[in-house]
């Protein structure tokens, strides 16, 4: 026997169902338009904010959809369909949130990583760029302890070849990884590069330093994000990939 709900409860269920669809739809549109707006010229951090607001709307749509499902249980028709639609769209955005945030779970909120926290490579060219004029390009002293705890494997790269050969290998590895070299001084054993993220066009600055180490050479790297406080582990991941590429190179 089909459950018959009071008219007031039915009206409230219909209202919440419509609200769920509206919130989830706004969330879906905002989540998609954030990256598109960045590629159209909006600042990356603003595009990310639009994206995150979209995820928030999606979460609210998911909650309202769940409430609407409870209020419209035992019924059929458009209100029940709306409740399922709002819940489904909202749940999709909840999944997007967890997928996007999962790489940074348990990691410190730092975005400047180096293989030598005691004597980190210094940005010279990047510090002169207009985009970095208002930024402190120094390595934060407070990062060292957090970095060592979170990324103990991020260590200097040691080679048996002399610094000149090590420098060539380092530049070759950077090219293989798609880094855009912005400055190079082979005599000083230093070069700088940039990497731009494909979705929000965030720019990370990188500096590589090659020095003598015994009979061979030592390569130190520093990778720093221009925006945000955390980096979801991307800078450490980049340095690891660089170290592997250098080790595999000849």
C-alpha positions in Angstrom: 0.0 0.0 0.0 1.5 3.4 -1.0 2.3 5.8 1.8 0.3 9.0 1.7 2.1 12.0 3.0 0.5 15.2 4.5 0.2 18.0 2.0 2.6 20.2 4.0 5.3 17.5 4.1 4.8 16.9 0.4 5.2 20.6 -0.4 8.4 20.8 1.8 9.7 17.7 0.0 9.1 19.3 -3.4 10.8 22.6 -2.3 13.9 20.8 -1.0 14.0 18.6 -4.2 14.0 21.7 -6.4 16.6 23.3 -4.1 18.8 20.2 -4.4 18.7 20.3 -8.2 19.4 24.1 -8.3 22.4 23.9 -5.9 23.9 20.8 -7.6 23.5 22.4 -11.0 25.1 25.7 -9.9 27.9 23.6 -8.4 28.4 21.6 -11.6 28.5 24.8 -13.7 30.9 26.6 -11.4 33.2 23.6 -11.1 33.5 23.4 -14.9 33.7 27.2 -15.5 36.6 27.7 -13.0 39.3 26.2 -15.3 37.6 27.6 -18.4 37.7 31.1 -16.9 41.4 30.7 -16.2 42.2 29.7 -19.8 40.2 32.8 -20.9 42.4 35.1 -18.8 41.2 35.0 -15.2 43.9 34.7 -12.5 44.6 31.0 -11.6 43.8 31.5 -7.9 40.4 33.1 -8.8 39.6 30.2 -11.1 40.4 27.8 -8.3 38.2 29.7 -5.9 35.3 29.4 -8.4 36.0 25.7 -8.7 36.0 25.2 -4.9 32.8 27.2 -4.6 31.2 24.9 -7.1 32.3 21.9 -5.0 30.7 23.5 -2.0 27.4 24.0 -3.9 27.6 20.4 -5.0 28.0 19.3 -1.4 25.0 21.4 -0.3 23.0 19.9 -3.3 23.9 16.4 -2.1 22.7 17.1 1.4 19.5 18.7 0.2 19.0 15.8 -2.2 19.3 13.3 0.7 16.8 15.3 2.7 14.4 15.4 -0.3 14.7 11.7 -0.8 13.6 11.2 2.8 10.7 13.7 2.5 9.5 12.2 -0.8 9.9 8.5 0.2 7.0 6.4 -0.8 6.0 8.8 -3.6 6.5 8.9 -7.4 6.7 11.7 -10.0 8.8 14.7 -10.8 9.6 15.6 -7.2 11.1 12.2 -6.5 13.1 12.4 -9.7 14.4 15.8 -8.8 15.4 14.5 -5.4 17.4 11.7 -7.1 18.9 14.2 -9.6 20.1 16.6 -7.0 21.5 13.8 -4.9 23.3 12.3 -7.9 24.8 15.5 -9.2 25.8 16.5 -5.7 27.4 13.2 -5.1 29.4 13.4 -8.3 30.9 16.7 -7.1 31.6 15.2 -3.7 33.6 12.5 -5.4 35.5 15.2 -7.4 36.4 16.9 -4.2 37.8 13.8 -2.6 39.7 12.9 -5.7 41.2 16.4 -6.0 42.1 16.6 -2.3 43.4 13.0 -1.7 47.0 13.6 -2.9 47.5 16.2 -0.1 46.1 14.1 2.7 48.5 14.0 5.6 51.0 16.4 4.0 52.1 19.7 5.5 50.8 23.0 4.0 54.1 24.0 2.4 54.8 24.7 -1.2 58.5 25.3 -1.3 60.6 22.1 -1.4 64.3 21.6 -1.8 66.9 18.9 -1.7 69.0 21.1 0.6 67.0 22.9 3.3 70.2 24.0 5.1 71.6 25.8 2.0 68.8 25.9 -0.6 69.4 27.1 -4.2 68.5 30.7 -4.7 66.1 32.1 -7.3 67.8 34.8 -9.3 65.9 35.1 -12.6 62.5 34.1 -11.2 62.8 36.7 -8.4 63.1 39.5 -11.1 59.9 38.5 -12.9 56.9 40.9 -12.5 54.7 38.1 -11.3 57.1 37.5 -8.3 57.8 41.1 -7.3 55.4 40.9 -4.4 56.5 37.5 -3.3 59.2 36.4 -0.8 61.3 34.1 -2.9 63.4 33.0 0.1 63.1 29.5 1.4 61.1 29.7 4.7 63.2 28.4 7.6 60.1 26.8 9.1 59.7 24.6 6.1 62.8 22.5 6.8 61.6 20.4 9.7 58.2 19.8 8.1 59.8 18.9 4.8 62.2 16.4 6.4 59.3 14.7 8.2 57.0 14.6 5.1 59.5 14.0 2.4 62.6 12.2 3.8 63.4 10.8 0.4 64.0 14.2 -1.2 67.7 14.3 -1.1 70.6 15.7 -3.1 71.4 13.9 -6.4 75.0 12.6 -6.4 76.8 11.7 -9.6 80.2 10.2 -10.3 80.7 12.6 -13.3 82.2 16.1 -12.8 80.0 19.1 -12.5 80.1 20.1 -16.2 78.7 16.7 -17.2 76.3 16.7 -14.3 75.0 20.1 -15.5 74.4 18.7 -19.0 72.5 15.7 -17.6 70.4 17.9 -15.3 69.4 20.1 -18.2 68.6 17.1 -20.4 66.4 15.7 -17.6 64.6 19.0 -17.2 63.9 19.0 -21.0 62.6 15.4 -20.9 60.2 16.4 -18.1 58.8 19.3 -20.1 60.3 22.0 -17.9 60.6 25.4 -19.6 64.2 26.7 -19.0 64.1 30.5 -18.3 67.7 31.1 -17.2 71.0 29.1 -17.6 74.5 29.8 -16.4 76.7 26.8 -17.0 79.7 28.5 -15.5 78.0 28.9 -12.2 76.3 25.5 -12.5 72.8 27.0 -12.2 69.7 27.0 -14.3 66.1 28.0 -13.6 62.9 26.7 -15.2 59.1 26.9 -14.9 56.3 24.4 -15.0 52.6 25.4 -15.7 49.8 23.2 -14.5 47.4 22.2 -17.4 44.1 22.8 -15.6 44.4 26.0 -13.7 47.7 27.3 -15.3 49.5 27.6 -11.9 53.2 28.4 -12.4 55.9 26.7 -10.3 59.4 28.0 -10.3 62.4 25.7 -10.2 66.1 26.2 -9.7 68.8 23.6 -10.2 72.3 23.9 -8.8 75.3 21.7 -9.7 78.4 21.7 -7.5 81.5 19.6 -7.1 81.2 16.7 -4.6 84.4 14.7 -4.0 85.4 13.3 -7.4 81.9 13.8 -8.8 79.1 16.3 -8.5 76.1 17.1 -6.4 72.8 18.4 -7.9 70.4 20.3 -5.6 66.9 21.3 -6.7 64.3 23.6 -5.4 60.7 23.7 -6.6 58.3 26.5 -5.4 54.7 27.2 -6.2 53.7 30.8 -6.8 50.2 30.6 -5.3 48.6 29.0 -2.3 50.1 27.6 0.9 50.0 23.9 0.2 50.9 22.1 -3.0 49.3 18.6 -2.5 52.8 17.2 -2.7 53.4 18.2 -6.3 56.8 19.9 -5.7 58.3 16.9 -4.0 56.8 14.7 -6.7 58.5 16.9 -9.3 61.8 16.6 -7.7 61.5 12.8 -7.4 60.8 12.6 -11.1 63.7 14.8 -11.9 66.0 12.7 -9.8 64.9 9.5 -11.5 65.4 11.2 -14.9 68.9 12.3 -14.0 69.8 8.9 -12.7 68.6 7.2 -15.8 70.3 9.7 -18.1 73.8 9.4 -19.6 
